[in-house]
Amino acid sequence: MNTDDTSQPARVPVDIASDELDDNDLARRLATDAGKLLLRIRDEVGFAEPATLRDAGDARSHQLLARALARHRPLDAVLSEEGVDDPARLAAERVWIVDPLDGTREFAEPGRADWAVHVALWERGELVCGAVALPALGVTLPAAAAAPQTRPVVSPPRIVASRTRAPLLVTQVAEALGATIVPMGSAGAKAGAVIRGQAEIYLHAGGQYEWDSAAPVAVARAAGLHTSRLDGSALRYNQPDPLLPDLVICTAPLATAVLAAIAAAG
């Protein structure tokens, strides 16, 4: 399979119809190939006009993912940050939830690697697979990874938070837990840091959408991590309004303490 597009944005990805891929492999390969395309766009467009670079990345990565899914999973619905939301997805049994470029600000800044591509599949009420590509790091994190392994206890724990608009809640929880705060860019990069053992907690409050968290949550769950809303309730996807404004991803042993600190902070 080769879905990493070409220098001509209108071209349909090639050689994908002949591949027999399960959903996990498709998610991984689509996220990876969209990431390769985004790296090429960075090289082609350059950083002199950040808005132009951001727009090109969003549009061409969305185009690659939408066309590949239309060929490979023509009966499935798609919810993409960069696409028109079709209400028909609400009656579909399978919906791909994608963010073609998570972290456009970081993508358009030279030298930054904290941006991502998200590809997840929701089926009959649950996230069933997903992948988060971190293209500038050459890493794709799939939900079909090996069985979760016990992680060493890190003290003090590390909380990844937005480098530009971290909510007050992060500071309050960090103080309650004696944690250190690590500023970072996109949601996928922050979730990826917890998944890869570079941090223990990711908190977000103040506005996200389903495409921001679906793939990171699918991968985090496969890695044995806790995922929930700030109040501990379940994250629900393929809703009429795709706004899903808050998120917790953390190591399982810390979940009780993290949720208690959030509740105490109000």
C-alpha positions in Angstrom: 0.0 0.0 0.0 1.2 3.5 -0.8 -1.0 6.4 0.4 1.7 9.0 0.9 0.3 11.0 -2.0 2.4 12.9 -4.5 3.4 16.4 -5.4 0.0 16.7 -7.2 -2.6 17.2 -4.4 -5.5 16.1 -6.6 -4.1 12.6 -7.3 -5.9 9.7 -5.7 -3.6 7.5 -3.6 -2.3 4.5 -5.6 -2.0 0.8 -5.0 -4.3 0.7 -2.0 -7.3 -1.1 -3.5 -5.2 -4.3 -4.0 -4.1 -4.5 -0.3 -6.1 -6.6 2.2 -5.7 -4.7 5.4 -7.5 -5.2 8.7 -8.8 -2.0 10.4 -5.7 -1.8 12.7 -3.3 -2.0 9.9 -5.3 0.5 7.8 -5.3 3.0 10.6 -1.6 2.7 11.2 -0.7 3.0 7.6 -3.0 5.9 6.8 -1.7 7.9 9.8 1.9 7.0 8.8 1.5 8.0 5.1 -0.4 11.2 5.9 2.6 12.0 8.1 5.0 11.4 5.3 3.0 13.7 3.1 3.0 16.4 5.8 6.8 16.2 6.0 7.0 16.7 2.3 4.7 19.6 2.4 6.9 21.2 5.0 9.9 20.9 2.6 7.9 22.1 -0.4 6.2 25.1 1.1 8.7 26.1 3.7 8.1 28.2 6.8 8.2 31.7 5.4 4.4 32.0 5.4 3.1 29.9 8.3 -0.6 30.4 7.3 0.0 29.0 3.8 1.9 26.0 5.3 -0.9 25.3 7.8 -3.6 25.5 5.1 -1.7 23.2 2.8 -1.0 20.7 5.5 -4.6 20.6 6.6 -6.1 20.4 3.2 -3.8 17.9 1.5 -3.6 15.5 4.5 -7.4 15.5 4.7 -7.6 14.8 1.0 -5.3 11.8 1.3 -7.2 10.3 4.2 -10.7 10.9 2.8 -9.8 9.4 -0.6 -8.0 6.4 0.9 -10.9 5.6 3.2 -13.4 6.1 0.3 -11.5 3.4 -1.7 -10.6 1.1 1.2 -13.8 1.4 3.4 -16.4 2.8 1.0 -19.3 1.8 3.3 -18.0 3.5 6.4 -18.7 7.1 7.4 -15.9 9.6 8.1 -15.8 12.5 10.7 -12.8 14.7 9.9 -11.8 18.1 11.4 -11.3 19.3 7.8 -14.4 17.8 6.2 -18.0 18.7 6.1 -19.9 16.9 8.8 -22.5 14.5 7.3 -25.3 13.8 9.8 -25.7 10.4 8.1 -22.7 9.3 10.3 -25.1 9.2 13.3 -26.9 6.2 11.8 -23.7 4.5 10.7 -22.3 1.4 12.5 -18.7 2.4 11.6 -17.2 5.9 11.6 -13.6 6.8 11.0 -12.7 9.8 13.2 -9.7 11.6 11.9 -7.6 14.7 12.5 -5.5 15.2 9.4 -3.1 17.5 11.2 -3.2 17.9 14.9 -1.1 20.8 16.1 -1.1 23.1 13.1 0.7 25.8 15.1 3.6 23.5 15.8 3.6 22.0 12.3 4.3 25.5 10.9 7.2 26.3 13.3 10.6 25.1 12.1 12.2 22.4 14.3 9.1 21.5 16.2 8.1 17.8 16.4 5.1 18.0 18.7 2.3 17.7 16.1 0.5 14.5 14.9 -1.9 12.7 12.6 -4.9 10.9 14.2 -6.9 8.0 12.7 -9.4 6.1 14.8 -12.4 3.8 14.1 -15.6 4.0 16.1 -17.9 1.0 15.8 -21.3 0.5 17.4 -20.6 2.8 20.3 -16.9 2.1 21.0 -13.5 3.0 19.7 -12.2 -0.2 18.3 -8.8 0.8 16.8 -6.7 3.8 16.0 -3.2 5.2 15.4 -1.4 8.4 16.2 1.5 9.3 13.9 4.3 11.6 15.2 5.8 12.2 11.8 8.7 14.5 12.8 9.8 11.8 15.2 9.4 8.9 12.7 7.0 7.2 15.1 3.5 5.8 14.7 1.7 4.6 17.8 -0.9 1.9 17.0 -3.7 0.6 19.2 -2.9 -2.9 18.1 0.3 -2.9 20.2 1.7 -5.6 22.4 0.0 -6.3 25.7 0.5 -3.5 28.2 3.5 -3.8 30.5 3.9 -2.6 34.1 5.5 0.8 34.1 7.9 2.0 36.8 6.6 4.5 39.3 8.0 8.0 38.5 8.2 10.5 41.3 7.4 13.3 40.9 4.9 12.5 38.2 5.0 14.6 35.0 1.9 16.3 33.6 2.0 17.3 29.9 -0.1 20.5 29.2 -0.6 23.0 26.4 2.5 25.2 25.9 0.4 28.2 24.9 -2.9 27.9 26.9 -2.6 25.5 29.8 -5.6 25.8 32.0 -5.4 26.8 35.6 -6.6 23.2 36.5 -3.2 21.8 35.4 -1.4 24.0 37.9 -3.9 23.1 40.7 -3.6 19.4 40.0 0.2 19.6 39.7 0.4 21.3 43.1 -1.9 18.7 44.7 0.1 15.8 43.3 3.6 17.4 43.6 3.9 16.9 39.9 6.0 18.8 37.3 4.4 20.4 34.3 5.9 19.7 30.8 4.7 22.2 28.1 4.0 20.5 24.8 2.1 21.2 21.5 -0.7 19.0 20.0 -3.1 16.7 21.8 -1.6 13.7 19.9 1.9 14.7 21.0 0.9 15.1 24.6 -1.0 11.8 24.7 1.9 10.2 22.9 4.3 11.3 25.6 2.2 9.5 28.2 1.8 6.4 26.0 5.6 6.3 25.4 6.4 6.7 29.1 7.8 10.2 28.8 5.0 11.6 31.1 2.4 10.1 33.4 -0.6 12.5 33.1 -2.3 14.5 30.3 -5.1 16.8 31.3 -7.1 19.0 29.0 -9.9 21.4 29.8 -11.3 24.2 27.8 -12.3 22.8 24.4 -11.6 19.9 22.2 -13.5 17.9 19.6 -13.9 14.2 19.0 -11.1 14.2 16.4 -8.7 15.6 18.9 -8.9 12.7 21.3 -10.4 9.6 19.5 -7.1 8.2 18.2 -5.0 9.1 21.2 -7.7 7.5 23.5 -7.8 4.3 21.4 -4.0 4.0 21.6 -3.9 4.9 25.3 -6.5 2.3 26.2 -4.6 -0.4 24.3 -1.5 0.6 26.3 -3.4 0.0 29.6 -3.8 3.7 30.5 -6.8 5.3 32.1 -8.9 7.5 29.9 -12.0 9.6 30.9 -13.6 13.0 31.1 -12.4 15.3 33.9 -15.2 14.0 36.2 -14.3 10.4 35.5 -17.2 9.7 33.2 -16.8 7.9 29.9 -15.6 9.5 26.7 -18.4 9.1 24.1 -17.8 9.4 20.3 -19.9 9.9 17.2 -22.3 12.3 19.0 -24.5 14.8 17.2 -22.3 17.6 18.5 -18.6 16.5 18.1 -17.5 18.9 20.9 -15.7 16.8 23.6 -14.1 19.5 25.6 -12.1 17.8 28.3 -9.9 14.7 28.7 -7.7 12.8 31.2 -5.1 10.2 30.1 -2.9 8.9 32.8 -1.2 5.8 34.2 -3.7 3.5 35.9 -2.2 3.7 39.3 -2.5 7.5 39.3 -6.1 7.6 38.1 -7.8 7.8 41.5 -5.4 10.5 42.8 -5.7 12.5 39.6 -9.5 12.5 39.5 -9.6 13.4 43.2 -7.3 16.3 42.6 -9.5 17.5 39.7 -12.6 17.2 41.9 -10.9 19.1 44.7 -9.9 21.9 42.3 -13.5 22.3 41.3 
